[in-house]
Amino acid sequence: MSSAKSSPPGSGRALSVLIVSTLAFTVCFMVWMMFGVIGIPIKKQLGLNATEFGLLTAMPVLTGSLIRVPLGIWTDRFGGRIVFFTLMLCCVIPIWLMSYATAYWQFLTIGLFVGLAGGSFSVGTPYVARWFPKSRQGFAMGVFGAGNSGAAVNKFVAPALVVAFGWVMVPQVYAAILLGTAILFWLFSAHDESHVVTSKASFGQQLKALKDPKVLKYCQYYSIVFGGYVALSLWMVQYYVGEFGLDIRVAALLAACFSLPGGVLRAIGGWLSDKYGAHSVTWWVMWVSWICLFLLSYPQTDFTVTTVNGPRTFHIGLNVYGFTGLLAVLGVAWAFGKASVFKYISDDYGQNIGAISGIVGLAGGMGGFVLPILFGALMDLTGVRSSAFMLMYGVVWVSLIWMYWTEVRKTEVMGKNAPESPMSRSFAR
């Protein structure tokens, strides 16, 4: 199954690698997000509070984040095919064992091993990118990243299994699916020795990239567009159930309105980043996120105003349709943002994509780990569900300010050195 070095980028073999890698990542992401649905009956079974529920959902995200850096480095050294295949096989047994857990500590411990599946992103990103020329890497990584839609697939599959057979059936079915996917991946993927990076640098030496201010900035961006995506994908089903009193199947379906575009449209974000540049796409993503999160942050509010005709009570708050619409827009924005951040990386660190994508992916994953716990703590502390969006709103503010001072403020917006805008390109045609 080795590919010839003469295989041109974009050939049938490259497309085969892209398709089967995207499928594998979709299944891995579906597994990684499993607690977003089965966590609800487990929470009821164990009598967990919001903080404990947040920790339960976040445990797989922790290991999936911490393993990303070594996985990215191993991908550079040994090739993505063998690393991806081995990773999937290592997750099958822990996923199956999840169905036998009964105590809270057992769920947390097994969740750490299940979380290894989340590290697949740092394997697939450099593996796929190296099969394509630089001008198409943004699109290729965007297509692969569309595997994030596994979060939405989980919301379609898991609720049906929970209602029909109980939550214990979900990890058993997922383990079988992951095993079948690993076999398909091995059969239809390929290896190219020319893609292997022969650097003998140690883990510590490669991690020195964290001293680069640009890498830290990309970590901050990704902690929003990916970390926030993971956190809300885990949090939204129970949010709909609690806030709007919906059945778990309806809640999961509406939550998929965020998860699905947040994954599938990443490919379009990659294409836009190739065409207009990573900076332009990311800048607009942050502003759209800021507006959506501001509106989503407003809690259900009743207030009384003294009028000439006596006291009048008014209600302000989003209904389920307005809430879902804003959430869908946020999902689209973050889909574009996830692709644009990795376009920054392929532009600036083309020879070290594996290690840098692992570091940035770690930051995004740690955002996905910390945020659900903070969501739960804020809800226990304030009793306000929308406090989760208030927190995200503040995080986006930090990125907007950072981006302005390091990128926008240094850009010449007028004169002969100003970058060409998309609108002026349209008129030029």
C-alpha positions as CSV (number, residue, x, y, z in Angstrom):
1,M,0.0,0.0,0.0
2,S,3.0,2.3,-0.2
3,S,2.6,5.1,-2.7
4,A,5.2,5.8,-5.3
5,K,7.1,9.0,-4.8
6,S,6.2,10.1,-8.3
7,S,2.5,10.2,-7.4
8,P,1.5,13.8,-8.1
9,P,-0.3,15.8,-5.3
10,G,-4.0,15.8,-5.9
11,S,-3.8,12.4,-7.7
12,G,-6.4,9.6,-7.1
13,R,-4.2,8.3,-4.3
14,A,-4.2,11.7,-2.5
15,L,-8.0,11.9,-2.8
16,S,-8.3,8.4,-1.4
17,V,-6.2,9.3,1.5
18,L,-8.2,12.5,2.1
19,I,-11.6,10.7,1.9
20,V,-10.7,7.7,4.2
21,S,-8.9,10.0,6.6
22,T,-12.0,12.3,6.9
23,L,-14.2,9.3,7.5
24,A,-11.9,8.0,10.2
25,F,-11.7,11.4,11.9
26,T,-15.5,11.7,11.8
27,V,-15.9,8.4,13.6
28,C,-13.2,9.4,16.1
29,F,-14.9,12.7,16.8
30,M,-18.3,11.0,17.2
31,V,-16.7,8.7,19.9
32,W,-15.0,11.7,21.5
33,M,-18.3,13.5,21.9
34,M,-20.2,10.5,23.3
35,F,-20.7,11.9,26.8
36,G,-22.5,14.9,25.4
37,V,-25.5,12.6,25.0
38,I,-25.1,9.6,27.2
39,G,-23.9,11.9,30.0
40,I,-27.5,13.0,30.5
41,P,-28.9,9.6,31.6
42,I,-25.7,9.0,33.5
43,K,-26.1,12.3,35.3
44,K,-29.6,11.3,36.4
45,Q,-28.4,7.8,37.4
46,L,-25.6,9.1,39.6
47,G,-27.3,12.3,40.8
48,L,-24.6,14.6,39.5
49,N,-24.6,18.4,39.8
50,A,-23.7,20.7,36.9
51,T,-20.0,20.9,37.8
52,E,-19.7,17.1,38.1
53,F,-21.5,16.7,34.8
54,G,-19.1,19.2,33.2
55,L,-16.1,17.2,34.5
56,L,-17.7,14.0,33.2
57,T,-18.1,15.3,29.7
58,A,-14.7,16.9,29.7
59,M,-12.5,13.9,30.7
60,P,-12.2,12.5,27.2
61,V,-11.3,15.9,26.0
62,L,-8.4,16.1,28.4
63,T,-6.5,13.1,27.1
64,G,-7.5,13.9,23.6
65,S,-5.8,17.2,24.0
66,L,-2.7,16.2,25.9
67,I,-1.8,13.4,23.4
68,R,-2.0,15.8,20.5
69,V,1.6,17.1,20.7
70,P,3.3,13.7,20.8
71,L,0.9,12.4,18.1
72,G,1.8,15.3,15.8
73,I,5.5,14.7,16.3
74,W,5.1,10.9,15.8
75,T,3.2,11.7,12.6
76,D,6.1,13.8,11.3
77,R,8.6,10.9,12.2
78,F,6.7,7.7,11.3
79,G,4.0,8.8,8.9
80,G,0.3,9.4,9.5
81,R,-1.0,6.0,8.2
82,I,0.5,3.8,10.9
83,V,0.0,6.3,13.7
84,F,-3.7,6.9,12.8
85,F,-4.4,3.1,12.5
86,T,-2.8,2.3,15.8
87,L,-4.6,5.1,17.6
88,M,-8.0,3.8,16.5
89,L,-7.2,0.3,17.6
90,C,-6.1,1.4,21.0
91,C,-9.5,3.1,21.6
92,V,-11.7,0.1,20.8
93,I,-11.5,-1.8,24.1
94,P,-11.8,1.3,26.4
95,I,-15.0,2.3,24.5
96,W,-16.5,-1.1,24.9
97,L,-15.6,-1.2,28.7
98,M,-17.5,2.0,29.2
99,S,-20.8,0.1,29.0
100,Y,-19.8,-1.8,32.2
101,A,-19.0,1.2,34.3
102,T,-21.3,1.9,37.3
103,A,-19.4,4.4,39.6
104,Y,-18.5,8.0,38.9
105,W,-14.8,7.4,39.2
106,Q,-15.1,4.5,36.7
107,F,-16.7,6.8,34.1
108,L,-13.9,9.4,34.7
109,T,-11.1,6.9,34.4
110,I,-12.4,5.0,31.3
111,G,-13.2,8.4,29.8
112,L,-9.5,9.3,29.9
113,F,-8.7,6.3,27.7
114,V,-11.7,6.9,25.4
115,G,-10.4,10.4,24.9
116,L,-7.4,9.2,23.0
117,A,-9.6,9.2,19.9
118,G,-9.7,13.0,20.0
119,G,-5.9,13.1,19.3
120,S,-6.7,11.9,15.7
121,F,-6.9,15.5,14.5
122,S,-3.2,16.1,15.0
123,V,-2.4,12.9,13.1
124,G,-4.7,13.5,10.1
125,T,-4.0,17.2,9.6
126,P,-0.3,16.9,8.6
127,Y,-0.9,13.5,7.0
128,V,-3.5,14.9,4.6
129,A,-1.8,18.2,4.1
130,R,1.4,16.7,2.7
131,W,-0.5,14.9,-0.1
132,F,-1.5,18.3,-1.6
133,P,0.4,21.4,-3.0
134,K,0.6,24.5,-0.7
135,S,-2.1,26.3,-2.7
136,R,-4.6,23.6,-1.9
137,Q,-3.6,22.7,1.6
138,G,-6.1,25.0,3.2
139,F,-8.9,23.2,1.3
140,A,-7.5,19.8,2.0
141,M,-7.2,20.4,5.7
142,G,-10.7,22.0,5.7
143,V,-12.2,18.8,4.1
144,F,-10.4,16.7,6.7
145,G,-11.5,19.0,9.5
146,A,-15.1,18.6,8.4
147,G,-14.8,15.3,10.4
148,N,-15.7,17.6,13.3
149,S,-19.3,16.9,12.1
150,G,-18.9,13.6,14.0
151,A,-20.2,15.7,16.9
152,A,-23.5,16.1,15.0
153,V,-23.5,12.4,13.9
154,N,-23.3,11.5,17.6
155,K,-26.4,13.6,18.2
156,F,-28.3,11.7,15.6
157,V,-27.2,8.2,16.5
158,A,-26.7,8.2,20.3
159,P,-30.2,9.5,21.3
160,A,-31.9,6.9,19.2
161,L,-29.8,4.1,20.8
162,V,-30.5,5.6,24.3
163,V,-34.2,5.6,23.8
164,A,-34.4,2.2,22.2
165,F,-31.9,0.2,24.2
166,G,-30.5,2.4,27.0
167,W,-27.2,4.3,27.2
168,V,-25.1,1.1,27.7
169,M,-25.7,0.2,24.0
170,V,-24.0,3.4,22.7
171,P,-20.4,2.5,23.7
172,Q,-20.8,-1.0,22.4
173,V,-22.1,0.1,19.0
174,Y,-19.4,2.8,18.8
175,A,-16.6,0.3,19.6
176,A,-17.8,-1.9,16.7
177,I,-18.0,1.1,14.3
178,L,-14.5,2.3,15.3
179,L,-13.0,-1.1,14.7
180,G,-14.6,-1.4,11.2
181,T,-13.4,2.1,10.4
182,A,-9.8,1.3,11.4
183,I,-9.9,-1.7,9.0
184,L,-11.3,0.5,6.1
185,F,-8.7,3.2,6.8
186,W,-5.8,0.7,6.6
187,L,-7.1,-0.8,3.3
188,F,-7.6,2.6,1.5
189,S,-4.9,4.8,3.0
190,A,-1.3,5.0,1.8
191,H,2.2,5.9,3.0
192,D,4.8,8.0,1.3
193,E,8.4,8.0,2.7
194,S,9.0,11.5,1.3
195,H,6.4,12.9,3.7
196,V,8.3,11.7,6.8
197,V,10.3,14.3,8.6
198,T,13.7,13.0,9.5
199,S,14.4,15.5,12.2
200,K,15.9,14.0,15.4
201,A,14.8,16.9,17.6
202,S,13.5,15.8,21.0
203,F,9.9,16.5,22.2
204,G,11.3,19.3,24.4
205,Q,13.1,20.9,21.5
206,Q,10.0,20.8,19.3
207,L,7.9,22.2,22.2
208,K,10.2,25.3,22.2
209,A,7.8,26.6,19.5
210,L,5.6,27.7,22.4
211,K,8.0,30.5,22.9
212,D,7.0,31.9,19.5
213,P,4.4,34.7,20.1
214,K,2.6,33.8,16.8
215,V,2.1,30.2,18.0
216,L,0.7,31.4,21.3
217,K,-1.7,33.7,19.4
218,Y,-2.9,30.9,17.2
219,C,-3.4,28.8,20.3
220,Q,-5.7,31.5,21.7
221,Y,-7.7,31.7,18.4
222,Y,-8.1,27.9,18.3
223,S,-9.1,27.7,22.0
224,I,-12.2,29.6,20.8
225,V,-13.2,28.2,17.4
226,F,-12.3,24.6,18.3
227,G,-12.3,24.6,22.1
228,G,-15.6,26.5,22.2
229,Y,-17.1,24.2,19.5
230,V,-16.2,21.1,21.5
231,A,-17.4,22.6,24.8
232,L,-20.8,23.7,23.4
233,S,-21.2,20.4,21.5
234,L,-20.9,18.6,24.8
235,W,-23.1,21.2,26.7
236,M,-26.0,22.0,24.3
237,V,-28.1,18.8,24.6
238,Q,-28.5,19.2,28.3
239,Y,-28.9,23.0,27.9
240,Y,-31.9,22.5,25.6
241,V,-33.4,19.9,28.0
242,G,-33.0,22.2,31.0
243,E,-33.8,25.6,29.4
244,F,-36.6,24.7,27.1
245,G,-37.9,21.4,28.6
246,L,-37.3,19.3,25.4
247,D,-37.1,15.6,25.0
248,I,-33.5,14.3,24.6
249,R,-34.1,13.4,20.9
250,V,-35.5,16.8,20.0
251,A,-32.8,18.5,22.1
252,A,-30.1,16.6,20.3
253,L,-31.6,17.4,16.9
254,L,-31.6,21.1,17.6
255,A,-28.1,21.0,19.1
256,A,-27.0,19.4,15.8
257,C,-27.9,22.7,14.1
258,F,-24.8,24.0,15.8
259,S,-22.6,20.9,15.5
260,L,-23.3,20.0,11.9
261,P,-22.4,23.3,10.1
262,G,-19.6,23.7,12.7
263,G,-18.0,20.6,11.2
264,V,-19.1,20.2,7.6
265,L,-18.5,23.8,6.5
266,R,-14.9,23.7,7.6
267,A,-14.0,22.8,4.0
268,I,-15.5,26.1,2.8
269,G,-13.5,27.9,5.4
270,G,-10.3,26.2,4.0
271,W,-11.2,27.4,0.5
272,L,-11.9,31.0,1.7
273,S,-8.6,31.0,3.6
274,D,-6.8,29.9,0.5
275,K,-8.5,32.6,-1.5
276,Y,-8.6,35.6,0.9
277,G,-5.9,34.7,3.4
278,A,-6.1,33.4,7.0
279,H,-6.1,36.8,8.6
280,S,-9.2,38.2,6.8
281,V,-11.3,35.1,7.5
282,T,-10.3,34.9,11.1
283,W,-10.9,38.6,11.7
284,W,-14.5,38.3,10.5
285,V,-15.0,35.1,12.4
286,M,-14.2,36.8,15.6
287,W,-16.6,39.7,15.0
288,V,-19.5,37.4,14.1
289,S,-18.7,35.3,17.2
290,W,-18.7,38.4,19.4
291,I,-22.1,39.5,18.2
292,C,-23.7,36.0,18.4
293,L,-22.3,35.4,21.9
294,F,-23.5,38.8,23.1
295,L,-27.1,38.0,22.1
296,L,-26.9,34.4,23.4
297,S,-25.6,35.6,26.7
298,Y,-28.8,37.5,27.6
299,P,-30.7,35.4,30.2
300,Q,-34.5,35.0,30.3
301,T,-35.5,38.3,32.0
302,D,-38.7,39.7,33.5
303,F,-38.7,43.3,34.6
304,T,-41.3,45.7,35.8
305,V,-41.6,49.4,34.7
306,T,-43.7,52.0,36.4
307,T,-45.8,53.7,33.7
308,V,-48.5,56.4,33.8
309,N,-51.0,53.6,33.8
310,G,-49.3,51.7,36.6
311,P,-46.7,48.9,36.7
312,R,-46.1,46.9,33.5
313,T,-44.0,43.7,33.3
314,F,-41.9,43.0,30.2
315,H,-40.1,39.8,29.2
316,I,-36.9,39.7,27.3
317,G,-35.3,36.5,26.2
318,L,-34.6,34.3,23.2
319,N,-37.2,31.6,22.3
320,V,-36.0,28.2,21.1
321,Y,-36.1,29.3,17.4
322,G,-34.1,32.5,17.8
323,F,-31.6,30.7,20.1
324,T,-31.1,27.8,17.6
325,G,-30.7,30.3,14.7
326,L,-27.9,32.2,16.5
327,L,-26.3,29.0,17.5
328,A,-26.3,27.8,13.9
329,V,-24.6,31.1,12.8
330,L,-22.0,30.7,15.5
331,G,-21.3,27.1,14.3
332,V,-20.8,28.4,10.7
333,A,-18.4,31.1,11.9
334,W,-16.4,28.6,14.0
335,A,-16.2,26.2,11.1
336,F,-14.5,28.9,9.0
337,G,-12.3,29.8,11.9
338,K,-11.0,26.3,12.5
339,A,-9.9,26.2,8.9
340,S,-8.4,29.7,8.9
341,V,-6.2,29.1,12.0
342,F,-4.7,26.0,10.3
343,K,-4.1,28.0,7.2
344,Y,-2.0,30.3,9.3
345,I,0.0,27.3,10.4
346,S,0.6,25.9,6.9
347,D,1.6,29.3,5.7
348,D,4.1,30.0,8.5
349,Y,5.3,26.6,9.5
350,G,5.1,24.4,6.4
351,Q,8.1,22.3,7.3
352,N,6.8,21.6,10.8
353,I,3.1,21.3,10.4
354,G,2.8,18.1,12.6
355,A,4.4,19.6,15.8
356,I,2.9,23.1,15.5
357,S,-0.6,21.7,14.7
358,G,-0.2,19.4,17.7
359,I,0.6,22.4,19.9
360,V,-2.3,24.5,18.6
361,G,-4.6,21.5,18.7
362,L,-3.6,20.9,22.3
363,A,-4.6,24.5,23.2
364,G,-7.9,24.1,21.4
365,G,-8.5,20.8,23.1
366,M,-7.7,22.2,26.5
367,G,-10.2,24.9,25.9
368,G,-12.7,22.1,25.2
369,F,-11.7,20.5,28.5
370,V,-11.8,23.5,30.8
371,L,-14.9,25.3,29.4
372,P,-17.5,22.6,30.2
373,I,-16.2,22.5,33.8
374,L,-16.4,26.3,34.0
375,F,-19.9,26.2,32.4
376,G,-21.0,23.8,35.2
377,A,-19.3,25.8,38.0
378,L,-20.9,29.1,36.7
379,M,-24.3,27.5,36.5
380,D,-24.0,26.0,40.0
381,L,-22.8,29.4,41.3
382,T,-25.2,31.7,39.5
383,G,-28.1,29.5,38.5
384,V,-28.1,31.2,35.1
385,R,-27.6,28.8,32.2
386,S,-26.6,31.5,29.7
387,S,-23.5,32.3,31.9
388,A,-21.8,29.8,29.6
389,F,-22.2,32.2,26.7
390,M,-21.1,35.1,28.9
391,L,-17.8,33.4,29.6
392,M,-17.3,32.7,25.9
393,Y,-18.1,36.3,25.0
394,G,-15.3,37.5,27.3
395,V,-12.8,35.0,25.7
396,V,-13.6,36.3,22.2
397,W,-13.0,39.9,23.4
398,V,-9.4,38.8,24.4
399,S,-8.8,37.4,20.9
400,L,-10.2,40.5,19.1
401,I,-8.0,42.8,21.1
402,W,-4.9,40.6,20.6
403,M,-5.6,40.3,16.9
404,Y,-6.1,44.1,16.5
405,W,-2.8,45.0,18.2
406,T,-0.7,42.3,16.5
407,E,-2.2,42.1,13.0
408,V,-4.8,44.7,12.1
409,R,-3.1,47.8,13.6
410,K,0.1,46.9,11.7
411,T,-1.8,46.5,8.4
412,E,-1.7,49.5,6.0
413,V,-5.3,50.0,5.0
414,M,-4.9,52.7,2.4
415,G,-2.3,53.5,-0.2
416,K,-0.2,51.4,-2.6
417,N,0.9,48.9,0.1
418,A,-2.6,48.2,1.3
419,P,-3.8,44.6,0.7
420,E,-6.4,44.1,-2.0
421,S,-9.9,43.6,-0.6
422,P,-12.3,40.9,-1.9
423,M,-14.7,43.7,-3.0
424,S,-12.1,45.4,-5.1
425,R,-11.2,42.1,-6.7
426,S,-14.8,41.6,-7.7
427,F,-14.9,45.1,-9.4
428,A,-11.6,44.4,-11.1
429,R,-13.2,41.4,-12.8
